[in-house]
Amino acid sequence: MKKIEHYVTGNWTTGKEEGTPIHDAITGEAFASVAIDGLDIPEILNYGRTKGGETLRKMTFQERGNMLKKLALYLTKRKEQFYELSYRTGATRVDSWIDIEGGFGNLFANASLRKLFPNQPFHVEGDPIDLSRGGRFMAHHIMVPKKGVAVHINAFNFPVWGMLEKCAVNWMAGVPAVVLPAPSSSYLAEAVAKEIIASGILPEGALQIINGTIKNILDTVESQDVVTFTGSAATGRLLKAHPRLIQESVPFTMEADSLNASILGGDAIPGTPEFDLFIKEVRKEMTVKAGQKCTAIRRIIVPENLIEDVQIALGKELDKITIGDPRLKEVRMGSLVSRQQVSAVKDSVKDLAKEAQIVYGNLDTIETIGADSEKGAFISPIVLRADHPFKNTIIHEREAFGPVSTIMPYKTLDEAITLAQMGKGSLVSSIATYNDDIAREYVINAASHHGRILVLNRESAKESTGHGSPLPYLVHGGPGRAGGGEEMGGVRGIKHYLQRTAIQGSPTTITEITGIFQQNAKYKEADQHPFKYHWEDIQTGMSMKTHNRTITDSDIINFSNLTWDHFYAHTDITSLDGSIFEKRTAHGYFIISAAAGLFVYPNKGPVAANYGLEECRFLRPLYHNDTIYVRLTCKQKIDRDVASAEHPSGIVKWYAEIFDATNDEKVAFATVLTMVQKKQETFVEMTNQKIDECLPKLSEASKPKWGIMTAQHMIEHLEYTYKIASGEIQNFEIATPEKILEKVHASLYNYEKFPKNTNFPQLEKDTLAPLHHPDLETAVENFKLQREKYLNFFKENPDVKLKNMVFGELNRYEWYLLERKHLNHHFEQFNLL
């Protein structure tokens, strides 16, 4: 029997004893066991704080985000192996998709948040605060990674999603994780963790996993640690009260099971799209993951005149649900995770049945397809009906964590709101209505008791993610019984693992600390025009002062005619009485445009494009004959991803201050964004001189650093590609599939080297083309001649596009990019560079 392994302190290990058996939820077979004896918990936690934490904290948000994206792509390529294991938990393919690919989706989503953070290891939050009249003393808030570990105690129902939706957030924040999956499905979490560790993408210590219940896990947590818990409310309350959490003031986030309610609006009568959507949503939430979701609909709250209609319609929908081996295509619902869970659900249903009537399903008999209902952890969907929901309160207190839900009536919307609130806090509620007045009334009055509210109607249904789907960009959690915590929520979730600190000082000091230029900070005069610098060489505070420009009457009138902006202050000086204007006034946007004319560098350089304006303020009017100048200063640099056909670049925010030249008074300012190219330092430029320097190093005896080519094969291969590039050979089809061709084409513009051992499309793998020249010397001569033909071809035909087998149609500049990459690749292969 397989022993589930733990990954701690840099090693895979198992407990020493035989351990607790884990059973296949479908067959009942004991196929694995979990043992946790012998694990040194204090050492494990400290290993994460030091080994993993030190590396993660030094990484920038961009580096962490790209790390998550790379990991998500890596895991997605290996997803099928996880599906096979997931079937053992009783999950269908759809159930597993939510868990597995939903988990990977959390990595992708959190990776994209890197764009919302500065290009540094910490975050600068909010706006600066002026603390003085003279502007020389100020404050800001920064948020730095906590120097602890994130301890995640997870539930059994989502072993992949539950792990990755939490870890993605703490890794983005720069904090390592120690994950404790629930034993009954830990084998799936273990399989994913094994691939994560094997990938080498995360720094060592960023992830440790203990696959079992560790009762003393909280005994040695420290104030810099963060603890999260997903599971039953009863267990969560016990953990929340742990003396160590109180003593060390350890942040504790709890996400507990809750009695989530879905409301049928009074307008959603049978025959309306909203009625049908409501029934299907309830059926889905009851049967997906066999109802083992903390967000599942437990209470079905409907108008009292529609309770019979809802009961009948829901019964018909549930009749379509086939139960059995989740590997079978015809099966729509699998099993619970274990026989113990079946017993727990049955006990809960029996308690509920003391105050509510079972109107659908049977606890004792069940029909299954492809599986033995006696051996597997199967249970029928159960619908109860409580006709007196204000009197019979157990339906608002007891949860059956399976395919179980209770219908109850309401007379007025106020009653529906009260019933929803009687659950004492939930993760999610929903209402099906096409009446926005009903929707508003419900949402505003019910929001105090729910972490998320979905309004479902015919307009949103096609794109709705549904009642039970937490999303990475939205907060997940709820008040009261739901635990009182929040997870995910985009940037909000990441901040949970960061320490917020107020910093005070002079604008110059705060600029140097935050990496963001603050008003009244000292300028760093640039040695040349700032637009001549590449992204890497621009520094926060780098600044230049422009020459002057006098605004004339003609400027103002011409701008009015050009833009059709004929506001009276610009065009009718007889109407200025009683206004704030004294004379003919320059348009605000003319001032900004004129400022750009003063600070923009006209020649082609690293600045690739104007990216927009973030803020723009006009502090007082400017009139004809006023003279201005601009002070342009780098405010902040933000990294960016480039996936299209453009060179790698970052965003630079420029603080443009416009001054009245007569008294140096600031009259306007704006934050201008530019896209600035990064330096190309990967490839050597392949000039005739450089090629002539390299080729003499090549001989018949030269051996490649990778691949099977000989020196002559390499030179003849390059000659052949020049024949394609000069138009001599074009009788071929593009080998790259259409769906990825654009992405492959765009890769010419990046500064990444070609992968080693890449096969040429016309050759079989590990096969060399026949040689065409008698020796290497002849091959080199022909290579040079063919390169000259290529260069001359594009001199004579600068606008022509020619096909390439891999990259599609290329223009003159793109052939240059390909040539540079290609020659660098093969010259490096033979140690010529």
N, C-alpha and C positions, 0 to 999 in steps of 0.2 A: 504493500500500500504506500502510495506517495506521501511523503511528509512535506507539508507546505513550508517553504523557506522564508526567512526574514533577511532583509538587507540592512545591516547595521554596522557602523564603524568601518565601512569600506569592504565588507565581506558578506557573502551569502552564507547563512547558517541555519540550523534547526535546533529546536529544543531537544533536550537529552532524553526525556521520557517518551513513551509511546504516543501519548497525546489523545485528544478528543477526535473521534471519527467525524468525517463530513460525508453526507449522503447526496447522491444524485437525486434531484427533486422529482425526476420523472420515473426512474426505475427503483429508487430506494436503495441502490447499491452504495455501500461504503467504499469510496475510492481514494480517499485522502484523509489525512489527520493533521491536527494542529497542536503543537506543543510549544510552550513559551518559557519553560523553566531554564534557568541559567543565563538569562539576558540581564546585562548590567544597565539598568535604565538611566541612572545618573551619567554614566559614561556615554551612552547613546545621545542623550540630550546635549551634553557638553560637546560631543564630536560635531553635531550639527551647528551649534553656536560658533564654533571656532573654524573647523575645516570648511564647511559649506558656507557659513555666513561671511567669513572674511572675503572670499572670492566674489560672492554675489553682491556684497555691499559696494565693492569697487567698480562694478560694471555700471555703465550708464543705462538709462531706461531704454535707449535705442538698442543697446547690446542685449539687454534682457529680452526685449520684445522680439528681436530677430532670433534669439535662442529658442523662444517658445514657438515661433513660426516654423523653424527648422525641425523642432521636435514633433510638431503637429503633422508636418508632411511625412516625416519618417514613420510615425505610427500609422498614419492613414494607409501607407503602402503595405502595411502588415496586418490590416484589420481583420482579414478573413479568419485567421487563427483564433482571434478573440471571440468571433461569433460561434465557432464550434464549442468553445468552453462555456459560453453564455447559455447555450441550450441546457446545460446541466443545472442551471439555476431555475429552470422552468420557464424561461423567457422565450417568446417567439422571435422571429427575425425582426419584426417591427419594434418589439420591446427592446431587443438588443441594440437596434439602431439608435434608439433614444439614449441608451446608456453608453455605448461605445463611441459612436460618431458624434453624439452630443457632447461627450467628454472631450474629444479631440477638437470639436467646435469651440469649446471654452478656451482652449489653447490659442486657436486662431483669433478669437474675438479679443482676448486680453493682449495678444501680441500687437493687434492694431492700435491699442491704446497708447503705444509708445509715441505716437504722433502728438499726443496731448500733453506730453511731459517734455521738460527741457533736455538738452543733450548732455546730461550730467547725472551723477549717481543719486542726486536728491532732487526734491521738488520745491519750487518756489510758489507759494499759494497766495492767491488774491492780489489785491492792489497795494502798492506802497502807502504808508501812512506818514504824513508830515506832522512832526511833534513840536515844531517851533515856528515862530513868526518869520525868522530869517531864512528858513529852508535849509539849515545846516545840521539839523538833528532830525532823524527820521526812524521809521521802523518798518519791518517786513516780517512775513512768516515763512519759515522754511520747514520742510518735512523730510526727515532722514530715516533710513531703514532702522527698525529696532534691531538691537544686537542680541537677539534671542532666536528661538525656533518656533515655528508654528506647529502645534500638536493638534492633529485632526483625528477626532474619534468619530468614525463614520458608521452609517447604518448598512444593513445587508442588501437593501433593495436596488441600489445603484453603485456597484463596486468600482466602476470605471468613472462614470460621471461624478459621483460623490467625491472621489479622490482628486480628479483633475479640475473640477470647478473651483475647488479651494486652493490647490497647489498653484494653478495658473496665476492666481491673484497674489499669493505670497512671493512667488518667484519674481513676478513683475516688480514687486516692492523691494526685492533684494533680501528676502528672508528665506532660510531653508525650512524644510518640512520633515516632520516625523508623522507618518500616516499609520493609523490603526484601523484597518478594515474589519467589519464584523466577520467572525470565523466562518459562518455558513456559506458565504460567497467569496471568501478571501482568495481562493485559487484563481479567480479571474483578475482580481487586483494584483496578485502576485505575478501573473503572466504579463500584464501590461508593465509593471514595474521592472521586470526582467528585461524587456525590450528597451525601456527608458535607460536603464543602467548600461546595457550593451551598446547603445548608440553612442555613448561618450559625449553627448551634446551638453548635458548638464555638468557643472563642476562637481567634483567629488564632495559628498556631504550635503548637497542640495536636497537630496531625497533619501530618506530612510523609511523602511516599511516594516512594521511588526504585525504579522498576520495572526492576531489572537487577542484575547481579552487580558489586558494588563491592569490589575486593580490598583497598583501603586504608581501608575503613570504620572499622577499629579503631585506625588509626594515631594518631588524635587524641582518642580517648575520654578522659574525665577521671574522677576518683575518685567524683564525685557521679552519674555515669551508671550505667545498668544495661544489660547486654547479655543478650539471650536468643537461643537458637538452636534451631531445629527442623530435623532432617535426618539425614543419615547419621552414624553413630558416628565414622567415619574423619575426615570434615570437621570434626565437632564437636571432636574431640581436637586437631586443628591449630589451630582458633580459640582453644580454651581455653588453649593454650600461648603465645598471642601475647604478646610482651614488654611491650606497653603495658598489657595487663590486669594483668600481674604487677607492673609498676612503679607503677601507679596504684591497685592493689588494687580493681579494678573488679568488682562482683558479676557473675557469669556463670552463667546458668541454661541447662542443656542438656537437650533432650528428643530423644533419638535413637531411630532404629528399633531394635526389639528382637524377640527370638525368643519371642514370647508363647506360653504353653502353656495348653491346656485339657485337663482331666483328666476321664475318665469314671469315676465311682465304681464300686466293685465290686458295689454293690447295683443299679446301673442297667442291668439286663439287658434284652435285647430284649423288647418287650411292656410295659415300664414307661413312664410318662410321661417320666421323666428320660432314658431312652435316646433317645426321639424328640426331646425338647427339645435334647439334645446334638447330634444329627445336624443338626437345622435351624439351630442356632446356628453350627456349623462351616461349613455351606453359606453362611449369610448373611455370616459374616465373611470368607469366601474371595471372595465375589462382589460385595458392596457396594463401590462405588468401584473395582471390578475388583481388589480386594485391595490397593489403594494406601492403606493405613491403617497408621499406626505402631502401632495397637492390634490389628491383625488377628491371628487365630490362625495361627501358623506351625507349631506342633508339637501333634499330636493324640495324647495319651498315654492308652492304653486297656488294660484287663486283657488279658493275653495270650490268654485263652480267648475273648475277644470280638473279636479283631482282624479276623477274617474277616467277622463280622456288621457291624462298623463300616464296613469297606471296601465291602461290598455296598450297605449302606443309604446311605452317603454318595454312592456312584456313582449310585444311583437319584435322589437329590435333585438332584445336579448335572446329570443328564440333562434336568431340567425347565428349566434355565437357557438361555434364548435369548439370543444375542449379536448385536449389530448397532447400527444407528443409534439412539441413546438417545431420539430424539424419538418413536419409534414405541411405542405402548402395549404391543405384544406383546414388546418387548425387555426382558429382565431384567438384562442386563449390557452395559455399553458397552465402551469401549476403554481402554487405558492412555493416558497424557497425550501420549506422543510415540513415534515409531519408535525413537528412541534408547533410550527406556525399555524397549521391547520387546526390543531387543538385550541390554540389561543383565539383564533377567529371564531370558532364554534362557541367557545365560552362567552365571547363578547356578544355574539348574536343571540344566545340564550338569555343573556341579561337584558338586551334590548327588547326581546320578544315578551318580556314581562309587562311592558308598557306600550308595545307596538305589535302589529299583526304582520306576520310573514305573508306577503301576497304574491311573491314569485320566488321559485327556487326551493331546494330541499337540502337540508343538512346531511341527510343519511344516504341518499342515492344520487349517483351522477353517471352520465354516459360519457365515455371517453373514446377517442379515436387513436389507435396505434399505441396505447399504453394501458397498463393495469391500474385501475383507479384505487385498488387496495394497496398497491406498493408505492405509488407516487403520491405527491402532496397535493392532490386535486380537491377542488371544492367548487360547487355551483355558484353562479351569481345569485345573490340574495337581495331582494327588495322588500323592505318593510314599509308599513304605513301607520302613521301616528295621527289619529284624527283630533287629538287634544294636545297640541305641542306646547301650550303654555302650562298645562297641568302635568304632563308626563315629561319630566325634565331629563331623564336618563339619556334620551336621544341627543341632548346637547352636551353630555358629559362623557359618554363611553364611546370609544372608537373601535370598530372592528377593522383591523388593518388587512383588508382583502377586498374581494369584489362585492362589497356590501354598502347599501345606501338606503336612506329612509325618506319616504315622501311625507310631506306635512302641508296642511292648508293655511292660507292667510286670507283675511277679509279685506284689509286695506294695505297700501304700500307701507304705511307706518308700522303695521303689524309684521310685515315681511322684514323690515329693517330691524325691528326688535328681535325677531326670531334669529336672524343672522347674528346679531350681537350676543345672543344667549350662548353661543359657542365659546364666549370669553376669549376671543382672539384667534385669528386663523391666518394661514399663509396666503390664502387667496379666496376671493369670492367672485361670482360672475352674475350677470343678469342678461337675459335674452329679451330685448325690446327694440322696436323700431320707433318708439316715442322718445325723443331726446329729453323731454321734460321729465318723464319717468326715470330715464337714465341719470339725469343730473340730480334729481331728488334722492335717488338711491345712493349714488356714489358719494355725494357730499355728506350725507348723514350716516352712511355705513363705513366710511373710510377710516374712522378712528379705531375700528376693530379688525382691520384687514391689512396685510402687507401689500397686496396687489388686487386690483379689481379689473375684470374684463367685461366690457360691454359688447355683446355679440348680436349682430344683426345681418341682414342680407348684404349690406355694403361692405362689411369687414370680413365676412365669413370666408371668402375665397383665399384671403391672405392671412387670416388669423392663425396664430400659433396655438391657440386653444387655452382652455381654462387651466390645464395642469402643467403647462410648460414654463418653467423659470427660464429667463433669458440672461445671458452674461451682462448685458448693458443695463438691466433693471435690478432693483434691489430684490433680494429673496430673503424672506423672514417675515415675522409678524409679531404683534403684541400679545401679551397675556399668555394663554395656553400654548401659543405657537413658539414661545421661547423668549420673546422680547428682543431678538437680535436682528441683525442685517448682514447678509452676505452679498457678494457680487456687486451689481450696481455700477459697473464700469469703473470710473476713476474713484468713486466713493469706496468701493471694496478695497482697492489698493491702499487707500489712505488708512484703512484699519490696521495695516502693518507698518505704518510710518509714525514717527514721533513728531508732533507739531511743536515748533519752538519759535517764540517771538524773538527777533534780533533787533537791536537798536544801535545806532551809530550815525556817522556822517554819511551823506549820499555817496561819497567816493568809496568809503569802506564797505558800505552795503552793496555797491556795485561789484566790488572785487569778490565779496563773499557769494553773492547770488549769481554772478555771471550775467546780470541784467542791468543795463545802464539806467541809473536813477537821475531824475532832474536835479540840477545843481551840482552834480558830480564833476570832477575835473576831467577835461578832455585829454585824449591822447592824440596829439597832432600826427596825422598820417604823413609818411615820407613822400607818397605819391597819391594820386586820386584814388579813393577807396574802391572805386569800381574797377581798378586795374588788378586788384588782388583776387586770388582764388579763395574759395570758401574756407579752406584750412588756415589761411594766413590772415584772415580778418579777425581782429580782436574786439571784444566788447569795449566800448569807449573810444575806439578809433574814430577820428573826427577830421573834418575839413571845413573851413569857412570859405564861402563863395565870394565872387565879386558882386558889385551892386547892380541893381536895375531900377530905373525910375518908371513909374506907372503913368501913362499919359491918357488924355481924354480919348484919343484914337484907340488905344488898347481896350478901353472899357466899351466903347461903342462897337468896335469890331467883334469883341467877344459876345456882345448881345446879339449881333446879327448872325454870328456863326452858330450860336446855341439856341437862339430864339428865346432866351431868358431876358425878358423886357421888364423885370421888376422895377417899380418906379424909382427906387434909390439909384439905379444905374442909368436910367434914361430920362427921367423927368425931374429936373432940379427945382422946378417950381412947386413941387408937392412935398418938400422936406419939412415944412413947419409941423411941429409937434412930434416929429419922429426922433430917433436916436442919431440920425445922420445929419451932418453939417454941410457936406458938399457932395458932388457926384462921387459915388462910392464904387470901388472895385468889387466885382463878383468874388465871393469866397472861393469858388472853384477856379476862377482866373488866377487868384493868388497862389493856389496849390499848383496850378499848371505852370505859372511863371516860376515858382520855386523849383519845380522839376527841371525847367529849362536852365536854371542856374546850377543845379547840382548834378545833372545827368552827364556822364562822360560819353561823347558821341561815337567814339571808335569801337569796333568790335573787340570784345574782351570776355572775361569770365562771366560777367553779368548776362544771363541768358534771356531773362524776361522780367517784366513787371508782374508781380504776383498779387497786387491789390493793396488796399488801405485797411488798417485795423482801427484807427481812431483819427479824428480830425476835429480841431477846435479853432474857432475864430474868436480871439480875445477882445479885439476892438476893430472898428472899421478902418480901412485904408482908402485914401482919396487920390484923385488924380494929382500928379506931381509929387506924390510920396515916393520915397526911395527905400528899397528893401534889400536885404541880403539873407542868406540861409546858412545855418550851421547844421551840417549833416553828420550824424554820429551813429555808430553801430550800437543798437540797443540790445539785440539778442540774436543768437544763431540757433536754428532748429534743423536737425537732420531730417531727411526725407527719403522715402523709397522711390526708386525709379523703375517702372516696369515697361514703359513704352519706349519708342525709338528716340531716346534722348540720352545725353551723357549724364553720369552721376552728378547730382547737385544737392545743395542744401538751401534752406531759406534764411535770408538775413533780414532782420527787422531793423530799419533805419529810422532814427528819431530825427525828424526834420523840423527844426525851429526856424521860424521866419521872424526877422527883426526889422524894426524901423531904423534905418541907417542913421537918421539924424540924432537919435537919443539912445540907441541900442535897446529899445523897449521891445520885448517879445510880443508880437501881435497875432501870431497863429502858430500852430504846430500840428504835426501829423505823424503817424507811424506808417512808413512805407515799406512794403515787402518786396524783395527781389529774389529771383531764383538765380543762384550763383553756382557756377560749375566748380567741381572739385578737380584737383590736380591729377593728371594722368602720370603716375610714377611706376606703373606696372610693366609697361612695354617700352622697349627700345625703338626709336624711330628708324625705320628701315630705308635709309638713303643708299644711293650707289656707293658712297664712301664706306658706310657701315657694312654693307654686304661684302665689299672688297676686303675689308678687314677680317671678316669672319670666315669666308670660304677657304682661304689657305690653311686653316686649321683642320680642314676635313681631309681625310685620306681613306683609302680602301680598308684600312685597319680600324677605322673609327667605330666604336661600339655605342649603341644607344643607351640612354639611362632607363628607358622603358620601351616596350614594343619589340617587334621582330624585324623592323626595317633594317636594311643595310644603308650605308651612306649613299650609294648610287640610287637605291630605291627611293630614298627621301628626296633627292634632287630631281629625279624624274617625276615623282609625284607633284612637286612644286611646279615643274615645267608644264605638266598636264593641266593643273588648275589655272595657270596663266593663259593657256589656250582657251579655256572657258571664259576667263576674264577679258580676253581681247576679242571675243565673239567668234573665234574659229570653230569652237565646238558648242553647239546649242541644241543638238538633236537628242535631248534627254528629257525625262519627266522629273519634276521636283519630288524628292524622296520623302520629305517631311510631311506628315499628315496635316491637312488643312486646318484642323481644329487647334493645332499648336504652332502653326507656321508663324503667326504674328509674334508670338512670344519668343520663338527661336530667332526670328529676324531681329527683334529688338535687342537681343543679347549681344549683337555686334557693338552696340554703343556702350556697354558696360566695360569696366576695367578688370574683368575676371579672365583668367587664363582658360584656354581650352582644356577640357578634361583629358587626362592621359589615357592612352590605349583606346581612343575613340576610333571606330571603324569607318573607313570611307564607304559611302553607300553602294558603289559599284562592285565592291569586293566582298567575298565571303569572309566570315570571321577567321582570324588567324591565317589568312592567305595573302601572299605577296603577288603583285602584278608582275607579268613578265617584263624583263628589261629590254629597252629599245636601242640603247647606245652601247658601243663596244667596251667603253671604260668610263670611269668616274670623270676624268678630265673632259671628255667629249660631252658628257651629260651636263657638266657645269657650264660649258660654253653655250650649249643649247638653252639651258635655263636662263642665262643672262640675255640671250637674244630674244627669247620669248617674253621676258619681263619688259624689255625695251619696246616690243610690239604692243604690249598691254598699256604702257604709259603713253605711247604715241596715239593709240586708238582713242583714248579718252581726251587727249589734247584736241584731236580732230572731231570728236563726237562727245562733247561735254554733257549733253543732256540725255544721252542714251541710257536705257536700262537693259541689263542683261541678266539672264537666269543663272542662279547657282543651285546645285543639287540640294543643298541643305537649307540655305537661308532665303530661297525664293528670288524674286526680282530685286536687283540691287542697282542703285545709281552710282555715279562716279565716286562720291564721298564714301559710300558704304563699301565699295570694292577696296578703297584705301584702308578702311577700318579692318576689313577681313584680311587683307594682305598683311597688315601690321601684326594682327593676332596670329595669323597662320605661320608667318616666318619666325616670329618669336617662339612659337610652340616647337617647331622642328629644329630651329637652331639651338634652343635650350636642350632639346632631346639629345643632340649630339655634342653638347658642351661647347658650342661655338660662341655663346654669349657669356 
